[in-house]
Amino acid sequence: MDDVVDIAAMQVSADQRVVLVTYSLGSCIGVTIWDPVVHVGGMLHYMLPESALAPEKARSNPAMFADTGIPALFRAAYALGADKKRLVVKVAGGSQLLDDNGTFNIGKRNYVALRKIFWKNGVLIGAEDVGGSISRTVRLRIHDGRVTITNRAREVEL
């Protein structure tokens, strides 16, 4: 059964019947994590790199930002028994849409923020599909950790 992860939202699950899905990843980033031992998985769909842009919004919705949403995703997975050393991490999104001149570079800034957070915390990315100028749909199957990326042109497994 599909559980939709909306924009600026996250979800974790240990229910092996669940498929987490998020739609319309443009400049936003989708992060999936999965522990193959306890079959716990999670997904985050964040919009912006830094919560300092809007601290009030970050307090009420940490999933909106990389620097508050990523730690919240990992903590929620740990609460269900996931172990950091076993997590398989996959990333998608970070496109440059509606910003042809690269004025704001939100997609690139979102990706750089993620890389910095992961580097500081010793987290390796197992696979990624980032950049470009396309919108993506991401699915994570909790029972086997399979992550697929779909856009208008193709479907690929990360």
N, CA, C and O atoms as a DFTB+ gen file, in Angstrom:
632 C
 N C O
     1  1       0.842      -1.177       0.000
     2  2       0.000       0.000       0.000
     3  2       0.884       1.236       0.000
     4  3       1.857       1.313       0.750
     5  1       0.543       2.204      -0.844
     6  2       1.327       3.436      -0.950
     7  2       0.963       4.406       0.161
     8  3      -0.212       4.675       0.407
     9  1       1.987       4.929       0.828
    10  2       1.830       6.015       1.788
    11  2       2.537       7.219       1.197
    12  3       3.744       7.176       0.963
    13  1       1.803       8.286       0.956
    14  2       2.358       9.471       0.317
    15  2       3.067      10.352       1.341
    16  3       2.528      10.672       2.400
    17  1       4.287      10.731       0.988
    18  2       5.060      11.687       1.767
    19  2       4.961      13.014       1.022
    20  3       5.532      13.178      -0.056
    21  1       4.241      13.944       1.602
    22  2       4.015      15.237       0.954
    23  2       5.276      16.095       0.960
    24  3       6.284      15.746       1.575
    25  1       5.196      17.221       0.263
    26  2       6.272      18.208       0.280
    27  2       6.426      18.724       1.700
    28  3       5.438      18.994       2.383
    29  1       7.671      18.860       2.140
    30  2       7.991      19.325       3.496
    31  2       7.436      18.374       4.546
    32  3       6.895      18.798       5.567
    33  1       7.583      17.064       4.271
    34  2       7.098      16.042       5.195
    35  2       8.076      14.878       5.212
    36  3       8.954      14.764       4.356
    37  1       7.902      14.018       6.211
    38  2       8.704      12.804       6.294
    39  2       7.857      11.711       6.911
    40  3       6.847      11.970       7.564
    41  1       8.296      10.479       6.686
    42  2       7.592       9.345       7.263
    43  2       8.585       8.194       7.407
    44  3       9.455       8.004       6.557
    45  1       8.448       7.431       8.488
    46  2       9.217       6.200       8.671
    47  2       8.233       5.074       8.936
    48  3       7.122       5.297       9.417
    49  1       8.665       3.849       8.609
    50  2       7.775       2.712       8.796
    51  2       8.578       1.428       8.954
    52  3       9.670       1.277       8.405
    53  1       8.004       0.514       9.718
    54  2       8.534      -0.842       9.825
    55  2       7.511      -1.832       9.258
    56  3       7.684      -3.044       9.384
    57  1       6.460      -1.321       8.642
    58  2       5.403      -2.145       8.053
    59  2       5.847      -2.572       6.658
    60  3       5.945      -1.743       5.753
    61  1       6.111      -3.853       6.486
    62  2       6.658      -4.325       5.221
    63  2       5.680      -4.276       4.059
    64  3       6.071      -4.524       2.919
    65  1       4.428      -3.965       4.322
    66  2       3.450      -3.798       3.236
    67  2       3.500      -2.401       2.639
    68  3       2.921      -2.157       1.581
    69  1       4.181      -1.489       3.303
    70  2       4.161      -0.074       2.920
    71  2       5.170       0.231       1.815
    72  3       6.287      -0.287       1.803
    73  1       4.743       1.084       0.894
    74  2       5.627       1.701      -0.092
    75  2       5.493       3.204       0.134
    76  3       4.416       3.773      -0.040
    77  1       6.598       3.840       0.523
    78  2       6.590       5.293       0.685
    79  2       6.811       5.909      -0.682
    80  3       7.671       5.461      -1.440
    81  1       6.036       6.936      -1.000
    82  2       6.158       7.594      -2.298
    83  2       6.042       9.095      -2.125
    84  3       5.225       9.591      -1.349
    85  1       6.878       9.808      -2.865
    86  2       6.756      11.264      -2.914
    87  2       6.784      11.695      -4.376
    88  3       7.532      11.157      -5.192
    89  1       5.960      12.666      -4.673
    90  2       5.787      13.133      -6.044
    91  2       6.399      14.526      -6.218
    92  3       6.625      15.257      -5.254
    93  1       6.654      14.857      -7.464
    94  2       7.026      16.219      -7.851
    95  2       8.283      16.745      -7.174
    96  3       8.318      17.889      -6.722
    97  1       9.313      15.910      -7.106
    98  2      10.598      16.408      -6.625
    99  2      11.224      17.226      -7.740
   100  3      11.698      16.675      -8.734
   101  1      11.225      18.511      -7.577
   102  2      11.908      19.403      -8.514
   103  2      13.194      19.849      -7.865
   104  3      14.164      19.092      -7.817
   105  1      13.214      21.080      -7.358
   106  2      14.394      21.564      -6.643
   107  2      14.471      20.964      -5.247
   108  3      15.521      21.013      -4.605
   109  1      13.369      20.402      -4.776
   110  2      13.369      19.718      -3.475
   111  2      14.240      18.464      -3.548
   112  3      14.583      17.987      -4.630
   113  1      14.586      17.947      -2.375
   114  2      15.371      16.722      -2.297
   115  2      14.553      15.656      -1.572
   116  3      13.910      15.931      -0.559
   117  1      14.589      14.452      -2.102
   118  2      14.009      13.298      -1.443
   119  2      15.129      12.422      -0.909
   120  3      16.033      12.038      -1.651
   121  1      15.069      12.109       0.373
   122  2      16.069      11.255       1.013
   123  2      15.363       9.988       1.471
   124  3      14.349      10.055       2.166
   125  1      15.895       8.831       1.084
   126  2      15.366       7.566       1.601
   127  2      16.455       6.895       2.428
   128  3      17.637       6.941       2.087
   129  1      16.029       6.272       3.520
   130  2      16.934       5.476       4.336
   131  2      16.254       4.140       4.603
   132  3      15.032       4.069       4.729
   133  1      17.059       3.078       4.687
   134  2      16.499       1.739       4.902
   135  2      17.513       0.880       5.626
   136  3      18.691       0.855       5.268
   137  1      17.051       0.176       6.648
   138  2      17.881      -0.755       7.402
   139  2      17.483      -2.167       6.994
   140  3      16.361      -2.595       7.267
   141  1      18.394      -2.904       6.336
   142  2      18.055      -4.233       5.832
   143  2      17.891      -5.306       6.905
   144  3      17.345      -6.372       6.621
   145  1      18.339      -5.057       8.106
   146  2      18.216      -6.054       9.173
   147  2      16.841      -5.991       9.823
   148  3      16.183      -7.018       9.989
   149  1      16.401      -4.785      10.194
   150  2      15.108      -4.645      10.875
   151  2      13.985      -4.221       9.925
   152  3      12.834      -4.099      10.343
   153  1      14.313      -3.995       8.654
   154  2      13.332      -3.592       7.634
   155  2      12.567      -2.339       8.058
   156  3      11.337      -2.286       8.016
   157  1      13.334      -1.346       8.464
   158  2      12.785      -0.027       8.781
   159  2      13.249       0.916       7.684
   160  3      14.424       0.945       7.319
   161  1      12.308       1.679       7.172
   162  2      12.653       2.631       6.127
   163  2      12.006       3.968       6.388
   164  3      11.044       4.079       7.147
   165  1      12.553       4.983       5.745
   166  2      11.990       6.314       5.897
   167  2      12.265       7.175       4.686
   168  3      13.173       6.913       3.898
   169  1      11.456       8.208       4.561
   170  2      11.591       9.134       3.446
   171  2      11.339      10.554       3.942
   172  3      10.445      10.802       4.752
   173  1      12.147      11.473       3.436
   174  2      12.020      12.902       3.705
   175  2      11.936      13.625       2.377
   176  3      12.676      13.303       1.447
   177  1      11.038      14.605       2.276
   178  2      10.917      15.468       1.095
   179  2      11.077      16.898       1.601
   180  3      10.106      17.529       2.019
   181  1      12.315      17.408       1.559
   182  2      12.536      18.769       2.066
   183  2      12.650      19.784       0.939
   184  3      13.011      19.460      -0.192
   185  1      12.325      21.036       1.295
   186  2      12.223      22.108       0.308
   187  2      13.426      23.032       0.256
   188  3      13.825      23.466      -0.824
   189  1      14.010      23.339       1.408
   190  2      15.015      24.389       1.494
   191  2      16.221      23.918       2.308
   192  3      16.096      23.019       3.139
   193  1      17.388      24.525       2.071
   194  2      18.598      24.038       2.726
   195  2      18.725      24.385       4.207
   196  3      19.175      23.548       4.989
   197  1      18.345      25.581       4.609
   198  2      18.681      26.033       5.958
   199  2      17.486      26.600       6.703
   200  3      16.763      27.457       6.193
   201  1      17.293      26.109       7.913
   202  2      16.183      26.567       8.745
   203  2      16.351      27.999       9.231
   204  3      15.382      28.616       9.674
   205  1      17.559      28.533       9.156
   206  2      17.789      29.924       9.578
   207  2      16.965      30.897       8.733
   208  3      16.728      32.032       9.148
   209  1      16.535      30.462       7.566
   210  2      15.698      31.301       6.702
   211  2      14.340      31.590       7.339
   212  3      13.755      32.649       7.112
   213  1      13.846      30.651       8.133
   214  2      12.524      30.788       8.760
   215  2      12.465      29.917      10.020
   216  3      11.857      28.847      10.000
   217  1      13.088      30.363      11.108
   218  2      13.155      29.542      12.322
   219  2      11.796      29.111      12.870
   220  3      11.661      28.008      13.400
   221  1      10.786      29.981      12.744
   222  2       9.452      29.620      13.244
   223  2       8.891      28.444      12.467
   224  3       8.316      27.526      13.051
   225  1       9.055      28.470      11.147
   226  2       8.566      27.371      10.316
   227  2       9.339      26.092      10.615
   228  3       8.765      25.003      10.603
   229  1      10.631      26.217      10.880
   230  2      11.446      25.043      11.186
   231  2      10.998      24.388      12.484
   232  3      10.999      23.163      12.602
   233  1      10.618      25.203      13.450
   234  2      10.147      24.634      14.718
   235  2       8.834      23.885      14.515
   236  3       8.641      22.807      15.079
   237  1       7.935      24.446      13.718
   238  2       6.633      23.804      13.528
   239  2       6.683      22.680      12.491
   240  3       5.870      21.757      12.541
   241  1       7.637      22.751      11.547
   242  2       7.750      21.728      10.512
   243  2       9.218      21.515      10.134
   244  3       9.682      22.049       9.127
   245  1       9.950      20.738      10.935
   246  2      11.368      20.524      10.643
   247  2      11.628      19.874       9.289
   248  3      12.712      20.041       8.729
   249  1      10.664      19.141       8.754
   250  2      10.863      18.451       7.470
   251  2      10.966      19.415       6.289
   252  3      11.292      18.992       5.180
   253  1      10.701      20.678       6.503
   254  2      10.784      21.659       5.424
   255  2      12.237      21.950       5.025
   256  3      12.499      22.357       3.893
   257  1      13.179      21.742       5.950
   258  2      14.561      22.150       5.746
   259  2      15.527      20.977       5.884
   260  3      15.271      20.041       6.641
   261  1      16.639      21.031       5.149
   262  2      17.658      19.980       5.222
   263  2      18.238      19.861       6.620
   264  3      18.332      18.759       7.161
   265  1      18.625      20.980       7.210
   266  2      19.363      20.922       8.478
   267  2      18.519      20.506       9.675
   268  3      19.072      20.138      10.712
   269  1      17.207      20.553       9.561
   270  2      16.341      20.069      10.637
   271  2      15.643      18.763      10.241
   272  3      15.399      17.907      11.091
   273  1      15.325      18.611       8.965
   274  2      14.604      17.422       8.503
   275  2      15.450      16.165       8.450
   276  3      14.975      15.088       8.812
   277  1      16.694      16.280       8.007
   278  2      17.550      15.092       7.898
   279  2      17.798      14.472       9.278
   280  3      17.623      13.263       9.434
   281  1      18.198      15.255      10.279
   282  2      18.366      14.642      11.609
   283  2      17.059      14.049      12.153
   284  3      17.079      13.006      12.807
   285  1      15.941      14.702      11.890
   286  2      14.646      14.190      12.367
   287  2      14.325      12.846      11.713
   288  3      13.808      11.948      12.377
   289  1      14.621      12.697      10.428
   290  2      14.386      11.440       9.719
   291  2      15.206      10.311      10.339
   292  3      14.678       9.233      10.612
   293  1      16.480      10.555      10.557
   294  2      17.352       9.525      11.130
   295  2      16.903       9.165      12.548
   296  3      16.848       7.984      12.892
   297  1      16.584      10.161      13.371
   298  2      16.129       9.886      14.742
   299  2      14.856       9.047      14.751
   300  3      14.712       8.141      15.572
   301  1      13.931       9.348      13.836
   302  2      12.674       8.587      13.774
   303  2      12.945       7.131      13.388
   304  3      12.293       6.223      13.903
   305  1      13.902       6.908      12.487
   306  2      14.249       5.535      12.098
   307  2      14.940       4.811      13.254
   308  3      14.683       3.629      13.485
   309  1      15.805       5.503      13.974
   310  2      16.466       4.887      15.138
   311  2      15.434       4.472      16.181
   312  3      15.581       3.436      16.828
   313  1      14.400       5.275      16.340
   314  2      13.355       4.970      17.326
   315  2      12.627       3.665      16.989
   316  3      12.050       3.031      17.873
   317  1      12.652       3.261      15.708
   318  2      12.029       2.004      15.290
   319  2      13.034       0.856      15.215
   320  3      12.695      -0.237      14.760
   321  1      14.271       1.099      15.661
   322  2      15.263       0.031      15.708
   323  2      16.328       0.068      14.637
   324  3      17.190      -0.811      14.613
   325  1      16.308       1.041      13.755
   326  2      17.335       1.137      12.722
   327  2      18.682       1.488      13.362
   328  3      18.740       2.117      14.418
   329  1      19.748       1.073      12.704
   330  2      21.103       1.344      13.164
   331  2      21.826       2.132      12.070
   332  3      21.803       1.747      10.901
   333  1      22.453       3.214      12.451
   334  2      23.133       4.094      11.488
   335  2      24.122       3.330      10.616
   336  3      24.227       3.600       9.419
   337  1      24.845       2.383      11.197
   338  2      25.880       1.656      10.449
   339  2      25.292       0.772       9.348
   340  3      25.991       0.416       8.399
   341  1      24.024       0.422       9.471
   342  2      23.401      -0.469       8.479
   343  2      22.576       0.283       7.436
   344  3      22.171      -0.308       6.435
   345  1      22.325       1.553       7.648
   346  2      21.400       2.280       6.781
   347  2      21.914       2.411       5.350
   348  3      23.070       2.759       5.110
   349  1      21.029       2.124       4.425
   350  2      21.270       2.351       3.007
   351  2      20.574       3.671       2.673
   352  3      19.362       3.805       2.842
   353  1      21.354       4.637       2.200
   354  2      20.855       5.991       1.968
   355  2      20.847       6.278       0.471
   356  3      21.843       6.079      -0.224
   357  1      19.699       6.751      -0.007
   358  2      19.577       7.112      -1.423
   359  2      18.921       8.479      -1.521
   360  3      18.097       8.849      -0.684
   361  1      19.302       9.232      -2.565
   362  2      18.916      10.633      -2.676
   363  2      18.467      10.930      -4.105
   364  3      19.046      10.424      -5.067
   365  1      17.422      11.761      -4.231
   366  2      16.962      12.183      -5.556
   367  2      16.446      13.615      -5.483
   368  3      16.085      14.111      -4.416
   369  1      16.419      14.263      -6.639
   370  2      15.877      15.616      -6.730
   371  2      16.957      16.635      -7.026
   372  3      17.940      16.347      -7.709
   373  1      16.754      17.839      -6.497
   374  2      17.738      18.900      -6.682
   375  2      17.812      19.441      -8.100
   376  3      18.867      19.901      -8.537
   377  1      16.701      19.389      -8.819
   378  2      16.674      19.906     -10.185
   379  2      16.654      21.424     -10.199
   380  3      16.393      22.078      -9.190
   381  1      16.936      21.953     -11.364
   382  2      16.824      23.391     -11.567
   383  2      15.610      23.626     -12.457
   384  3      15.692      23.576     -13.684
   385  1      14.471      23.887     -11.792
   386  2      13.224      24.116     -12.514
   387  2      12.813      25.568     -12.350
   388  3      13.020      26.154     -11.287
   389  1      12.245      26.145     -13.368
   390  2      11.713      27.512     -13.326
   391  2      12.759      28.538     -12.898
   392  3      12.414      29.595     -12.370
   393  1      14.031      28.231     -13.124
   394  2      15.118      29.132     -12.746
   395  2      16.226      28.961     -13.780
   396  3      17.366      28.638     -13.446
   397  1      15.865      29.185     -15.046
   398  2      16.778      28.911     -16.147
   399  2      18.113      29.643     -16.038
   400  3      19.134      29.141     -16.507
   401  1      18.112      30.810     -15.429
   402  2      19.348      31.578     -15.298
   403  2      20.184      31.144     -14.100
   404  3      21.306      31.618     -13.928
   405  1      19.657      30.255     -13.277
   406  2      20.386      29.811     -12.102
   407  2      20.477      30.878     -11.024
   408  3      21.405      30.878     -10.215
   409  1      19.508      31.791     -11.016
   410  2      19.531      32.905     -10.067
   411  2      19.489      32.426      -8.631
   412  3      20.246      32.910      -7.790
   413  1      18.613      31.481      -8.345
   414  2      18.429      31.040      -6.967
   415  2      19.162      29.735      -6.662
   416  3      19.600      29.519      -5.532
   417  1      19.297      28.869      -7.662
   418  2      19.993      27.595      -7.496
   419  2      19.513      26.801      -6.281
   420  3      20.326      26.208      -5.573
   421  1      18.208      26.782      -6.035
   422  2      17.680      26.098      -4.850
   423  2      18.043      24.610      -4.890
   424  3      18.466      24.050      -3.879
   425  1      17.882      23.973      -6.041
   426  2      18.200      22.549      -6.144
   427  2      19.641      22.263      -5.771
   428  3      19.916      21.351      -4.991
   429  1      20.557      23.034      -6.322
   430  2      21.976      22.841      -6.028
   431  2      22.271      23.146      -4.558
   432  3      23.027      22.417      -3.916
   433  1      21.683      24.213      -4.025
   434  2      21.898      24.562      -2.612
   435  2      21.329      23.480      -1.687
   436  3      21.926      23.163      -0.658
   437  1      20.180      22.920      -2.056
   438  2      19.611      21.818      -1.274
   439  2      20.560      20.621      -1.241
   440  3      20.753      19.999      -0.196
   441  1      21.143      20.310      -2.386
   442  2      22.049      19.170      -2.475
   443  2      23.342      19.418      -1.693
   444  3      23.828      18.525      -0.998
   445  1      23.890      20.610      -1.804
   446  2      25.113      20.950      -1.067
   447  2      24.870      20.863       0.438
   448  3      25.721      20.364       1.174
   449  1      23.723      21.343       0.897
   450  2      23.392      21.274       2.328
   451  2      23.357      19.816       2.792
   452  3      23.890      19.485       3.851
   453  1      22.727      18.950       1.997
   454  2      22.661      17.529       2.329
   455  2      24.057      16.924       2.410
   456  3      24.366      16.208       3.362
   457  1      24.899      17.203       1.426
   458  2      26.254      16.635       1.414
   459  2      27.044      17.078       2.644
   460  3      27.772      16.279       3.233
   461  1      26.908      18.335       3.032
   462  2      27.619      18.834       4.221
   463  2      27.150      18.116       5.478
   464  3      27.966      17.710       6.305
   465  1      25.850      17.959       5.624
   466  2      25.293      17.275       6.799
   467  2      25.773      15.827       6.836
   468  3      26.183      15.335       7.887
   469  1      25.724      15.151       5.703
   470  2      26.156      13.758       5.653
   471  2      27.657      13.644       5.934
   472  3      28.086      12.750       6.664
   473  1      28.450      14.543       5.359
   474  2      29.897      14.503       5.573
   475  2      30.224      14.678       7.054
   476  3      31.033      13.931       7.603
   477  1      29.606      15.651       7.697
   478  2      29.862      15.918       9.115
   479  2      29.460      14.749       9.998
   480  3      30.007      14.579      11.088
   481  1      28.502      13.936       9.538
   482  2      27.986      12.840      10.348
   483  2      28.416      11.457       9.864
   484  3      27.924      10.441      10.354
   485  1      29.324      11.425       8.912
   486  2      29.845      10.152       8.438
   487  2      28.827       9.279       7.741
   488  3      28.873       8.054       7.862
   489  1      27.901       9.896       7.006
   490  2      26.867       9.154       6.286
   491  2      27.244       9.108       4.801
   492  3      27.516      10.139       4.186
   493  1      27.256       7.904       4.243
   494  2      27.569       7.736       2.830
   495  2      26.285       7.553       2.030
   496  3      25.333       6.924       2.492
   497  1      26.276       8.109       0.828
   498  2      25.134       7.961      -0.079
   499  2      25.380       6.720      -0.933
   500  3      26.402       6.612      -1.610
   501  1      24.427       5.783      -0.892
   502  2      24.550       4.553      -1.661
   503  2      24.262       4.736      -3.138
   504  3      24.873       4.079      -3.981
   505  1      23.318       5.640      -3.459
   506  2      22.962       5.916      -4.849
   507  2      22.223       7.241      -4.889
   508  3      21.620       7.663      -3.903
   509  1      22.278       7.886      -6.036
   510  2      21.578       9.167      -6.175
   511  2      21.184       9.415      -7.618
   512  3      21.782       8.882      -8.553
   513  1      20.153      10.244      -7.771
   514  2      19.694      10.726      -9.072
   515  2      19.324      12.190      -8.844
   516  3      18.191      12.500      -8.476
   517  1      20.286      13.085      -9.065
   518  2      20.096      14.498      -8.722
   519  2      20.462      15.402      -9.892
   520  3      21.155      15.002     -10.828
   521  1      19.967      16.644      -9.803
   522  2      20.296      17.653     -10.795
   523  2      19.400      17.593     -12.015
   524  3      18.325      16.992     -11.997
   525  1      19.863      18.220     -13.057
   526  2      19.103      18.278     -14.293
   527  2      17.947      19.250     -14.202
   528  3      17.937      20.144     -13.356
   529  1      16.979      19.070     -15.072
   530  2      15.820      19.965     -15.110
   531  2      14.524      19.164     -15.223
   532  3      13.615      19.526     -15.970
   533  1      14.461      18.074     -14.471
   534  2      13.285      17.206     -14.509
   535  2      12.666      17.090     -13.120
   536  3      13.313      17.328     -12.101
   537  1      11.405      16.721     -13.120
   538  2      10.695      16.433     -11.879
   539  2      10.677      14.921     -11.700
   540  3      10.543      14.180     -12.673
   541  1      10.812      14.463     -10.457
   542  2      10.915      13.035     -10.185
   543  2       9.872      12.566      -9.169
   544  3       9.430      13.331      -8.312
   545  1       9.495      11.299      -9.285
   546  2       8.702      10.604      -8.274
   547  2       9.600       9.521      -7.697
   548  3      10.268       8.800      -8.438
   549  1       9.614       9.408      -6.367
   550  2      10.478       8.435      -5.696
   551  2       9.606       7.476      -4.881
   552  3       8.675       7.892      -4.191
   553  1       9.932       6.183      -4.978
   554  2       9.253       5.157      -4.186
   555  2      10.282       4.333      -3.422
   556  3      11.334       3.980      -3.955
   557  1       9.959       4.030      -2.156
   558  2      10.775       3.158      -1.315
   559  2       9.891       2.035      -0.804
   560  3       8.908       2.277      -0.103
   561  1      10.248       0.786      -1.163
   562  2       9.522      -0.379      -0.646
   563  2      10.166      -0.800       0.668
   564  3      11.352      -1.127       0.711
   565  1       9.384      -0.790       1.730
   566  2       9.915      -1.102       3.053
   567  2      10.392      -2.554       3.149
   568  3      11.397      -2.814       3.811
   569  1       9.714      -3.495       2.519
   570  2      10.076      -4.905       2.707
   571  2      11.436      -5.280       2.129
   572  3      12.083      -6.199       2.632
   573  1      11.887      -4.577       1.066
   574  2      13.190      -4.942       0.497
   575  2      14.107      -3.752       0.230
   576  3      15.217      -3.931      -0.273
   577  1      13.662      -2.549       0.556
   578  2      14.509      -1.369       0.391
   579  2      14.660      -0.884      -1.040
   580  3      15.455       0.018      -1.304
   581  1      13.923      -1.457      -1.954
   582  2      14.032      -1.057      -3.365
   583  2      13.558       0.384      -3.535
   584  3      12.473       0.749      -3.082
   585  1      14.387       1.198      -4.197
   586  2      14.047       2.592      -4.471
   587  2      13.981       2.768      -5.985
   588  3      14.919       2.424      -6.703
   589  1      12.859       3.309      -6.458
   590  2      12.718       3.603      -7.881
   591  2      12.451       5.083      -8.076
   592  3      11.796       5.738      -7.265
   593  1      12.981       5.584      -9.176
   594  2      12.807       6.982      -9.569
   595  2      12.081       6.969     -10.902
   596  3      12.494       6.291     -11.843
   597  1      10.999       7.724     -10.972
   598  2      10.220       7.814     -12.202
   599  2      10.130       9.267     -12.627
   600  3       9.915      10.159     -11.806
   601  1      10.297       9.491     -13.923
   602  2       9.998      10.802     -14.503
   603  2       9.297      10.553     -15.828
   604  3       8.994       9.407     -16.159
   605  1       9.038      11.594     -16.583
   606  2       8.291      11.416     -17.830
   607  2       8.981      10.459     -18.802
   608  3       8.315       9.780     -19.583
   609  1      10.308      10.406     -18.755
   610  2      11.045       9.640     -19.747
   611  2      11.370       8.211     -19.331
   612  3      11.536       7.347     -20.193
   613  1      11.465       7.940     -18.025
   614  2      11.972       6.623     -17.639
   615  2      11.644       6.283     -16.196
   616  3      11.211       7.128     -15.413
   617  1      11.868       4.997     -15.868
   618  2      11.870       4.547     -14.483
   619  2      13.164       3.793     -14.263
   620  3      13.523       2.907     -15.039
   621  1      13.863       4.154     -13.197
   622  2      15.131       3.491     -12.891
   623  2      15.138       3.090     -11.428
   624  3      14.462       3.689     -10.591
   625  1      15.925       2.052     -11.143
   626  2      16.112       1.647      -9.757
   627  2      17.434       2.223      -9.278
   628  3      18.454       2.128      -9.961
   629  1      17.400       2.818      -8.101
   630  2      18.646       3.341      -7.518
   631  2      19.325       2.250      -6.719
   632  3      20.389       2.477      -6.144
